[in-house]
Amino acid sequence: MLRSRPVQIAFQPEAKVTALVLSLNGQVVAWSEGDGQVFIAQQEHSKFTVSGSWKAASLVRGIAVRGNSVYVLDDAHGVSCLDFTGKVEWQLEVGAGGFDLQQTPFGLAVVDGLGRLFLVRYDGSEYPLQGTYEDILHMQSVGDYLVLAYENGKVQALLNGALAWSRPMRGEKGESITCIGSDSNHNIVIGREGYALVAGDEEVLEIEIWDVVHQKLRHRYDVKSRLVQAIPGDDGLLCGFDDGKVVYSTANASELIHEVRLECKYPIRNLVSRNGCVLASAWFYIFGRDKDGAEWKIEHQGMPNFLELSSDGTICLFAGEDQNDWTEEEPIGQFSLSDPLLETDASELTLWFEKTDEALPLSAEEIYREDDEMNEFFTADELASIQNANASDEGLDALQAALGDLQGETVQVTPDGALDIDTEQLLSQLDDAITNMALLPEEGLLDELNTGIREVIVPQAVSGDDQQHVADADGKAIITLDGTHSHDPQGRIQTWSWIDSTGKEIASSSKVKVRLGSGNYRFELRVCDRDGQWSSDSLQVVID
């Protein structure tokens, strides 16, 4: 047995959820689906009711809520501001479309499709930047600062649109920033990975904690796994790692004195702390640890890419998808940290999202009535086939009737108990019945009977060998990711998907060219056949 929390379906999307946000007071939720449909819901009488919707120009990359407005970033147009009914209040076009959205004290920070930074005030006017910032890989709001990490490993902090701090870069062969976060003292927390061609030479995973106000490195810790999430804890720091561990460290520790809060076994996707309770999403689960140390788990139908909580934890929403285009869309789940824990079996974790609607029993009249309402949707050939099938049923009925009437007209019992059969009439009735049965359709019958059942074979993804390249004079290199050698003996592969180390899809074709700066990269190829069977393969790319 294990512990869980009561869960219910908050919303049932009709397409993949691409963004989700919940206001801190828990009164407003907004999410986007598919290629840009946005929905806004407000809480009334402890229940969310959709109050408005709007169609964005393209895929929505981010949503934010502030005051009475919802801010939407799509990858074709840019930023749109909506009221709670879905009415557009203002729009601002972003050069190469939106890629990432972050709320800051002064407005919205937007990274476009080319990695360039834009600052937008909440009234829709553009905030002036004292400089140009490009090739941005991560950004995070930390106190009054906007922290940027670049593709080449550089990290900077902006204050009011101006550069306030730059972190010295390390490693002769470069480095990669795996995470940006903060601790309870608003220090900047950086997860980094150094790499080189020779094993052991700057190949190290570290956490750095910087006091940006005094521009001073507070601590540097060696760790055994990549840091992927870093958030403030109670007077300290909560870290989520690629190996599934969530650990806590005090704010001023000279060493990474840590306490393992959660063991999720899978890379941490989201990490949240509310009122002493720690929550993490990993794989298909939400893992939790309450203030008293009680651990619990919730299972989702998809991988929870989004986890949003109100400030008091009474409303928690989560959403994600199972990466299978052949199944129905996964629901948006809702639970509360104020609800008591339940003792349950692992097999019962899926009950909240499984369909439990029972079909109402039909009456005999409804089952056997003739219904021609759907005939207009069939072609003439399809209708003829249906009529032939009905004729075969009529032939069987006639034969049954003929045999069932043997005690009637064709068969009589003599006084001595012998049967007196009218052979001529019996043969006539049987002949009519067999004639009706001759209407049974023949085409495709033998083919259908002779069809064998083939085993469905999972397609094999082949991403190719690891690659190593030398950057051009501009510090970039163009490399090819080639998955065309992926194979399926049954020829059923329908989708290809290239995923970068952050979990974002960068291409949906079997072969793609990408332009990379110096660094160490990992890409994953996923292939899926039309039955939803899929597999993945990965490769590493080093750009010197």
C-alpha positions as CSV (number, residue, x, y, z in Angstrom):
1,M,0.0,0.0,0.0
2,L,1.0,3.6,-0.6
3,R,-0.4,7.1,0.2
4,S,-2.0,9.4,-2.3
5,R,-4.3,12.4,-2.4
6,P,-7.9,12.6,-3.9
7,V,-7.7,13.8,-7.5
8,Q,-10.3,14.9,-9.9
9,I,-10.5,16.0,-13.5
10,A,-10.5,19.8,-13.6
11,F,-10.7,20.1,-17.4
12,Q,-10.8,17.7,-20.4
13,P,-8.7,19.3,-23.2
14,E,-9.4,18.4,-26.8
15,A,-5.8,18.8,-27.9
16,K,-2.3,18.7,-26.3
17,V,-1.8,21.2,-23.5
18,T,1.1,23.5,-24.4
19,A,0.9,26.0,-21.5
20,L,-0.8,26.2,-18.1
21,V,-0.9,28.9,-15.4
22,L,-2.8,29.4,-12.1
23,S,-3.1,32.7,-10.3
24,L,-1.5,32.7,-6.8
25,N,-4.9,33.3,-5.2
26,G,-6.2,30.2,-7.1
27,Q,-9.1,32.1,-8.6
28,V,-8.1,32.1,-12.3
29,V,-6.6,29.4,-14.5
30,A,-5.6,29.7,-18.2
31,W,-4.3,27.1,-20.5
32,S,-3.6,26.6,-24.2
33,E,-4.3,23.6,-26.5
34,G,-3.1,22.4,-29.9
35,D,-2.1,25.1,-32.3
36,G,-3.2,28.1,-30.3
37,Q,-6.6,27.7,-28.6
38,V,-6.6,29.5,-25.3
39,F,-9.1,29.0,-22.5
40,I,-9.7,31.1,-19.3
41,A,-11.6,29.8,-16.3
42,Q,-12.6,31.4,-13.0
43,Q,-13.5,29.9,-9.7
44,E,-17.1,30.1,-8.7
45,H,-18.5,28.3,-5.7
46,S,-15.4,26.2,-5.4
47,K,-15.6,25.1,-9.0
48,F,-13.9,26.4,-12.1
49,T,-16.1,27.7,-15.0
50,V,-14.7,28.7,-18.4
51,S,-15.3,32.4,-18.8
52,G,-13.6,33.0,-22.1
53,S,-11.5,31.7,-25.0
54,W,-9.4,33.0,-27.8
55,K,-7.4,31.6,-30.8
56,A,-3.8,32.6,-31.0
57,A,-2.0,32.9,-34.3
58,S,0.1,29.7,-33.7
59,L,1.5,27.4,-31.0
60,V,1.4,29.1,-27.6
61,R,4.7,29.0,-25.8
62,G,3.8,30.6,-22.5
63,I,0.9,32.1,-20.5
64,A,1.0,34.5,-17.5
65,V,-1.7,36.0,-15.2
66,R,-1.5,39.3,-13.5
67,G,-4.4,41.3,-12.1
68,N,-7.3,41.1,-14.5
69,S,-5.2,40.2,-17.5
70,V,-3.9,37.1,-19.2
71,Y,-0.7,37.4,-21.2
72,V,-0.2,34.9,-24.1
73,L,3.0,34.3,-26.1
74,D,2.8,32.4,-29.4
75,D,5.6,31.5,-31.7
76,A,4.2,33.3,-34.8
77,H,3.0,36.7,-33.7
78,G,4.3,37.6,-30.2
79,V,2.5,38.8,-27.0
80,S,-1.2,39.3,-26.7
81,C,-3.0,40.6,-23.6
82,L,-6.5,39.3,-22.9
83,D,-9.2,40.0,-20.3
84,F,-10.9,37.1,-18.6
85,T,-13.6,36.8,-21.4
86,G,-10.9,36.3,-24.0
87,K,-11.1,39.8,-25.5
88,V,-7.8,41.2,-26.8
89,E,-6.7,44.3,-24.9
90,W,-3.4,44.8,-26.8
91,Q,-0.9,42.9,-28.9
92,L,2.8,43.4,-29.5
93,E,4.6,41.7,-32.4
94,V,7.9,40.0,-31.7
95,G,10.3,39.7,-34.6
96,A,10.9,36.0,-34.8
97,G,7.9,34.9,-32.8
98,G,7.9,33.9,-29.1
99,F,9.9,31.1,-27.6
100,D,9.9,31.7,-23.8
101,L,8.0,33.9,-21.4
102,Q,9.0,35.0,-17.9
103,Q,7.2,37.4,-15.5
104,T,9.4,40.0,-13.8
105,P,8.6,42.9,-11.4
106,F,8.7,45.4,-14.2
107,G,7.0,43.4,-16.9
108,L,7.3,40.4,-19.2
109,A,10.7,39.0,-20.4
110,V,10.3,37.4,-23.8
111,V,12.9,35.4,-25.8
112,D,12.1,35.1,-29.5
113,G,12.7,32.2,-31.9
114,L,16.2,33.4,-32.5
115,G,17.2,33.5,-28.8
116,R,16.9,37.3,-28.6
117,L,15.6,39.1,-25.5
118,F,12.7,41.6,-25.4
119,L,11.2,43.3,-22.4
120,V,7.5,44.3,-22.4
121,R,5.7,46.4,-19.8
122,Y,2.3,45.2,-18.6
123,D,0.6,47.9,-20.6
124,G,2.0,46.6,-23.9
125,S,4.8,49.2,-24.4
126,E,8.3,47.9,-25.0
127,Y,10.9,48.3,-22.2
128,P,14.2,49.7,-23.4
129,L,17.2,47.5,-23.2
130,Q,20.7,48.9,-22.7
131,G,22.3,46.4,-25.0
132,T,21.6,43.4,-27.2
133,Y,21.2,40.0,-25.7
134,E,21.1,37.0,-28.1
135,D,21.6,33.1,-28.1
136,I,19.7,32.9,-24.8
137,L,19.2,29.3,-23.6
138,H,17.6,29.8,-20.1
139,M,16.2,32.8,-18.2
140,Q,14.9,33.2,-14.7
141,S,13.6,36.0,-12.6
142,V,15.5,36.2,-9.2
143,G,14.4,39.0,-6.9
144,D,14.7,42.2,-8.9
145,Y,17.1,40.7,-11.4
146,L,16.5,38.8,-14.7
147,V,19.2,36.1,-15.1
148,L,20.2,34.9,-18.6
149,A,22.2,31.8,-19.5
150,Y,23.5,31.6,-23.0
151,E,24.3,28.7,-25.4
152,N,28.1,29.2,-24.9
153,G,27.8,28.9,-21.0
154,K,27.9,32.6,-20.2
155,V,25.5,33.8,-17.4
156,Q,24.5,37.5,-16.9
157,A,22.0,39.4,-14.7
158,L,20.0,42.4,-15.8
159,L,18.6,45.1,-13.5
160,N,16.0,47.5,-15.0
161,G,17.1,46.5,-18.5
162,A,20.8,47.1,-17.9
163,L,23.6,44.7,-17.4
164,A,24.4,44.4,-13.7
165,W,26.6,41.3,-13.4
166,S,28.4,38.7,-15.6
167,R,29.7,35.4,-14.3
168,P,33.3,34.5,-15.3
169,M,33.3,31.6,-17.7
170,R,35.2,28.5,-16.8
171,G,36.7,25.5,-18.6
172,E,39.1,25.5,-21.5
173,K,36.8,23.5,-23.7
174,G,33.7,25.3,-22.6
175,E,30.8,24.5,-20.3
176,S,27.0,24.1,-20.3
177,I,24.5,25.7,-18.0
178,T,21.9,23.1,-16.9
179,C,19.8,25.2,-14.6
180,I,19.2,28.7,-13.2
181,G,17.3,29.2,-9.9
182,S,17.5,30.9,-6.6
183,D,17.6,30.2,-2.8
184,S,15.7,31.7,0.1
185,N,18.2,34.7,0.2
186,H,17.6,35.6,-3.5
187,N,21.1,34.3,-4.4
188,I,21.5,33.0,-7.9
189,V,21.9,29.3,-8.1
190,I,23.6,27.9,-11.3
191,G,23.9,24.3,-12.3
192,R,26.8,23.8,-14.7
193,E,28.5,21.0,-16.6
194,G,32.1,21.3,-17.6
195,Y,33.4,19.1,-20.4
196,A,36.6,18.4,-22.3
197,L,37.9,15.8,-24.8
198,V,40.0,14.1,-22.1
199,A,38.1,12.3,-19.3
200,G,38.6,14.1,-16.0
201,D,39.8,17.3,-17.5
202,E,37.1,19.8,-16.4
203,E,34.5,17.1,-16.8
204,V,32.6,18.0,-13.7
205,L,29.0,18.7,-12.5
206,E,28.7,21.6,-10.1
207,I,26.4,23.9,-8.3
208,E,27.4,27.6,-7.9
209,I,25.7,30.0,-5.6
210,W,26.3,33.7,-6.4
211,D,25.4,36.8,-4.3
212,V,24.6,39.1,-7.2
213,V,24.2,42.2,-5.1
214,H,27.8,42.0,-3.9
215,Q,28.9,40.1,-7.1
216,K,30.5,37.4,-5.0
217,L,30.6,33.6,-5.3
218,R,29.2,32.2,-2.1
219,H,29.6,28.5,-2.6
220,R,30.6,25.9,-5.2
221,Y,29.7,22.3,-4.7
222,D,30.6,19.2,-6.7
223,V,27.6,17.0,-7.4
224,K,27.1,13.5,-9.0
225,S,24.1,14.4,-11.2
226,R,23.0,17.3,-13.3
227,L,21.0,20.0,-11.5
228,V,17.8,20.6,-13.4
229,Q,15.6,22.5,-10.8
230,A,16.6,25.0,-8.0
231,I,14.0,26.8,-5.9
232,P,14.0,28.5,-2.5
233,G,13.3,26.2,0.5
234,D,12.7,27.0,4.1
235,D,15.7,29.1,4.9
236,G,17.7,27.3,2.2
237,L,17.7,25.7,-1.2
238,L,15.8,22.8,-2.8
239,C,17.6,21.1,-5.7
240,G,16.1,18.7,-8.2
241,F,18.5,16.4,-10.1
242,D,18.6,14.4,-13.3
243,D,18.8,11.2,-11.3
244,G,15.4,11.9,-9.6
245,K,16.6,13.1,-6.2
246,V,15.3,16.2,-4.5
247,V,17.6,17.4,-1.8
248,Y,17.5,20.3,0.7
249,S,20.5,22.4,1.8
250,T,20.7,25.2,4.3
251,A,21.4,28.6,2.8
252,N,24.8,29.4,4.4
253,A,26.4,25.9,4.4
254,S,30.0,25.9,3.4
255,E,29.4,22.4,2.1
256,L,26.4,20.9,0.4
257,I,25.0,19.5,3.6
258,H,21.9,18.0,2.2
259,E,18.9,16.0,3.3
260,V,17.2,13.9,0.6
261,R,13.5,15.0,0.5
262,L,12.3,12.8,-2.4
263,E,13.6,9.8,-4.4
264,C,11.6,10.0,-7.7
265,K,13.9,7.7,-9.8
266,Y,13.3,9.8,-12.9
267,P,14.6,13.3,-13.9
268,I,12.8,16.1,-12.1
269,R,10.6,18.1,-14.4
270,N,8.9,20.5,-12.0
271,L,9.8,21.4,-8.4
272,V,7.5,23.4,-6.0
273,S,7.4,24.1,-2.3
274,R,4.3,25.2,-0.4
275,N,4.0,25.6,3.4
276,G,6.6,23.0,4.1
277,C,5.3,20.5,1.5
278,V,7.7,19.6,-1.4
279,L,6.2,18.5,-4.7
280,A,8.1,17.2,-7.8
281,S,6.8,15.9,-11.1
282,A,8.8,13.1,-12.8
283,W,7.9,10.6,-15.5
284,F,4.1,10.0,-15.1
285,Y,3.9,11.0,-11.4
286,I,3.6,13.8,-8.9
287,F,5.7,13.0,-5.9
288,G,5.1,14.8,-2.6
289,R,6.5,15.0,0.9
290,D,4.5,16.8,3.6
291,K,5.9,18.9,6.4
292,D,5.6,16.0,8.8
293,G,7.6,13.7,6.5
294,A,4.7,11.8,5.0
295,E,5.3,10.9,1.4
296,W,2.7,10.3,-1.3
297,K,2.3,9.9,-5.0
298,I,-0.2,10.8,-7.7
299,E,-0.2,9.2,-11.2
300,H,-1.2,11.1,-14.4
301,Q,-2.3,9.7,-17.7
302,G,0.6,11.7,-19.3
303,M,4.0,13.1,-18.2
304,P,3.2,16.1,-16.1
305,N,5.0,18.9,-17.9
306,F,3.1,21.6,-15.9
307,L,2.5,21.8,-12.2
308,E,0.8,25.0,-10.8
309,L,-0.2,25.7,-7.2
310,S,-2.0,28.5,-5.4
311,S,-0.1,30.3,-2.7
312,D,-1.8,28.3,0.1
313,G,-1.7,24.9,-1.8
314,T,-5.4,24.4,-1.6
315,I,-5.6,24.3,-5.5
316,C,-3.0,22.3,-7.4
317,L,-3.3,21.8,-11.2
318,F,-1.1,19.6,-13.4
319,A,-1.1,18.6,-17.0
320,G,1.0,16.7,-19.6
321,E,0.8,14.3,-22.4
322,D,1.9,10.7,-23.1
323,Q,3.6,11.4,-26.4
324,N,1.2,9.0,-28.2
325,D,-0.7,10.6,-31.0
326,W,-3.1,7.6,-31.1
327,T,-4.7,8.0,-27.7
328,E,-7.1,10.6,-26.4
329,E,-5.8,13.8,-24.9
330,E,-4.8,13.7,-21.3
331,P,-6.9,15.6,-18.7
332,I,-5.9,18.5,-16.5
333,G,-5.9,17.1,-13.0
334,Q,-6.7,18.9,-9.7
335,F,-6.0,18.1,-6.1
336,S,-5.5,20.0,-2.8
337,L,-2.8,19.9,-0.1
338,S,-5.4,20.4,2.5
339,D,-7.1,17.1,1.7
340,P,-6.1,14.2,3.9
341,L,-3.9,11.5,2.6
342,L,-5.4,8.2,1.4
343,E,-4.1,4.7,1.8
344,T,-4.4,3.1,-1.6
345,D,-2.9,0.4,-3.9
346,A,-0.6,1.3,-6.8
347,S,-3.2,-0.1,-9.3
348,E,-5.8,2.4,-8.0
349,L,-3.7,5.5,-8.8
350,T,-5.2,5.6,-12.3
351,L,-8.8,5.5,-11.3
352,W,-9.4,9.3,-11.3
353,F,-8.7,9.7,-15.0
354,E,-10.0,6.4,-16.3
355,K,-13.5,6.5,-17.9
356,T,-16.1,5.3,-15.5
357,D,-19.3,6.3,-17.4
358,E,-21.6,3.3,-17.7
359,A,-23.7,2.8,-20.8
360,L,-27.4,2.9,-20.0
361,P,-29.2,-0.3,-20.9
362,L,-31.3,-0.2,-24.1
363,S,-34.9,-1.4,-24.3
364,A,-35.7,-4.3,-26.7
365,E,-37.5,-1.7,-28.9
366,E,-34.3,0.4,-29.2
367,I,-32.1,-2.6,-29.9
368,Y,-34.2,-4.2,-32.6
369,R,-35.8,-1.1,-34.3
370,E,-35.0,-0.4,-37.9
371,D,-33.1,2.9,-38.3
372,D,-32.5,4.4,-41.7
373,E,-31.3,7.8,-40.4
374,M,-27.6,7.1,-41.2
375,N,-28.2,5.8,-44.8
376,E,-27.4,9.3,-46.3
377,F,-23.8,8.9,-45.1
378,F,-23.2,5.7,-47.0
379,T,-22.3,5.3,-50.7
380,A,-24.4,3.3,-53.0
381,D,-22.0,0.4,-52.9
382,E,-21.9,0.4,-49.1
383,L,-25.7,0.4,-49.0
384,A,-25.8,-2.5,-51.4
385,S,-23.4,-4.4,-49.2
386,I,-25.5,-3.8,-46.2
387,Q,-28.6,-4.9,-48.0
388,N,-26.9,-8.1,-49.1
389,A,-26.0,-8.8,-45.5
390,N,-29.6,-8.2,-44.4
391,A,-30.7,-10.5,-47.2
392,S,-28.5,-13.3,-45.8
393,D,-30.1,-12.8,-42.4
394,E,-33.5,-13.1,-44.1
395,G,-32.4,-16.3,-45.8
396,L,-31.4,-17.8,-42.4
397,D,-34.7,-16.7,-40.9
398,A,-36.6,-18.3,-43.8
399,L,-34.7,-21.6,-43.4
400,Q,-35.4,-21.5,-39.6
401,A,-39.1,-20.9,-40.3
402,A,-39.3,-23.7,-42.8
403,L,-37.7,-26.2,-40.4
404,G,-39.7,-24.9,-37.5
405,D,-43.0,-25.5,-39.4
406,L,-42.3,-29.2,-39.9
407,Q,-45.1,-29.9,-37.4
408,G,-47.4,-27.8,-39.5
409,E,-48.3,-28.1,-43.2
410,T,-45.6,-30.6,-44.3
411,V,-45.6,-33.1,-41.5
412,Q,-48.6,-34.9,-40.1
413,V,-48.8,-37.7,-37.5
414,T,-50.9,-40.8,-38.4
415,P,-53.1,-42.5,-35.8
416,D,-50.5,-45.3,-35.3
417,G,-47.8,-42.7,-34.5
418,A,-46.0,-42.7,-37.9
419,L,-44.9,-39.5,-39.7
420,D,-46.7,-38.6,-42.9
421,I,-44.3,-36.1,-44.6
422,D,-45.4,-34.1,-47.7
423,T,-42.0,-34.4,-49.4
424,E,-42.8,-32.1,-52.3
425,Q,-43.9,-29.2,-50.2
426,L,-41.0,-29.6,-47.8
427,L,-38.4,-29.5,-50.6
428,S,-40.2,-26.5,-52.1
429,Q,-39.8,-24.6,-48.8
430,L,-36.2,-25.6,-48.3
431,D,-35.4,-24.5,-51.9
432,D,-36.9,-21.1,-51.3
433,A,-34.8,-20.7,-48.1
434,I,-31.6,-21.8,-49.8
435,T,-32.2,-19.4,-52.7
436,N,-32.4,-16.5,-50.2
437,M,-29.2,-17.7,-48.5
438,A,-27.5,-17.6,-51.9
439,L,-27.6,-13.8,-51.6
440,L,-24.8,-14.0,-49.0
441,P,-21.9,-11.8,-50.3
442,E,-18.9,-13.8,-51.5
443,E,-16.4,-11.1,-52.3
444,G,-13.7,-10.9,-49.6
445,L,-15.2,-13.7,-47.6
446,L,-12.3,-16.1,-48.2
447,D,-9.7,-13.3,-47.9
448,E,-11.1,-12.4,-44.5
449,L,-11.1,-16.0,-43.4
450,N,-7.5,-16.5,-44.6
451,T,-6.2,-13.3,-43.0
452,G,-3.4,-14.2,-40.5
453,I,-2.7,-12.2,-37.4
454,R,0.7,-10.6,-37.5
455,E,2.7,-9.6,-34.5
456,V,3.1,-5.8,-34.1
457,I,6.8,-5.1,-34.0
458,V,8.0,-1.9,-32.2
459,P,9.9,0.4,-34.6
460,Q,13.6,0.9,-33.8
461,A,14.9,4.5,-33.5
462,V,18.5,5.0,-34.8
463,S,19.9,8.5,-34.1
464,G,23.3,7.7,-35.4
465,D,26.8,7.8,-33.9
466,D,28.0,10.5,-31.5
467,Q,29.5,13.5,-33.4
468,Q,32.4,15.9,-32.8
469,H,32.9,19.1,-34.9
470,V,35.1,22.2,-34.9
471,A,33.3,25.5,-34.9
472,D,33.7,28.0,-37.7
473,A,35.2,31.4,-37.3
474,D,31.9,32.7,-35.9
475,G,32.0,30.1,-33.1
476,K,29.2,28.1,-34.7
477,A,28.9,24.8,-36.5
478,I,26.1,23.3,-38.6
479,I,25.5,19.7,-37.9
480,T,23.0,17.1,-39.3
481,L,20.8,15.0,-37.1
482,D,20.0,12.0,-39.3
483,G,17.4,9.5,-38.2
484,T,16.7,8.0,-41.6
485,H,18.3,4.7,-40.6
486,S,15.5,4.1,-38.1
487,H,13.6,1.0,-39.3
488,D,10.4,-0.9,-38.9
489,P,10.1,-4.3,-40.7
490,Q,6.4,-3.6,-41.1
491,G,7.0,-0.1,-42.6
492,R,4.6,1.6,-40.1
493,I,6.7,4.5,-38.8
494,Q,4.6,7.7,-39.0
495,T,6.3,10.3,-36.8
496,W,9.8,11.4,-36.0
497,S,10.7,13.7,-33.1
498,W,14.1,15.2,-32.2
499,I,14.3,16.3,-28.5
500,D,17.1,18.4,-27.0
501,S,18.5,18.0,-23.5
502,T,15.8,20.4,-22.0
503,G,13.0,18.2,-23.3
504,K,11.9,20.5,-26.1
505,E,11.1,19.2,-29.5
506,I,13.3,20.9,-32.1
507,A,12.2,19.0,-35.3
508,S,9.5,16.6,-36.4
509,S,11.3,15.2,-39.5
510,S,13.7,12.3,-39.9
511,K,16.6,14.5,-40.8
512,V,17.3,18.1,-39.6
513,K,20.2,20.5,-39.6
514,V,20.9,22.6,-36.5
515,R,23.4,25.4,-35.8
516,L,25.2,25.1,-32.5
517,G,27.8,27.0,-30.6
518,S,30.7,25.5,-28.8
519,G,29.6,23.1,-26.2
520,N,28.4,19.6,-25.4
521,Y,24.9,18.6,-26.5
522,R,22.7,15.6,-26.3
523,F,19.8,14.9,-28.6
524,E,17.1,12.2,-28.5
525,L,15.2,10.7,-31.5
526,R,11.8,9.3,-30.9
527,V,9.9,7.3,-33.6
528,C,6.3,6.2,-33.4
529,D,4.3,3.9,-35.6
530,R,0.6,4.1,-36.4
531,D,-0.3,1.8,-33.6
532,G,1.4,4.1,-31.0
533,Q,4.4,1.8,-30.6
534,W,7.5,3.9,-30.1
535,S,11.2,3.8,-29.2
536,S,14.0,6.3,-28.8
537,D,17.7,6.6,-29.3
538,S,20.2,9.4,-28.4
539,L,23.5,10.8,-29.4
540,Q,26.0,13.3,-28.1
541,V,27.4,16.2,-30.1
542,V,30.6,18.0,-29.1
543,I,31.4,21.4,-30.8
544,D,35.0,22.5,-30.1
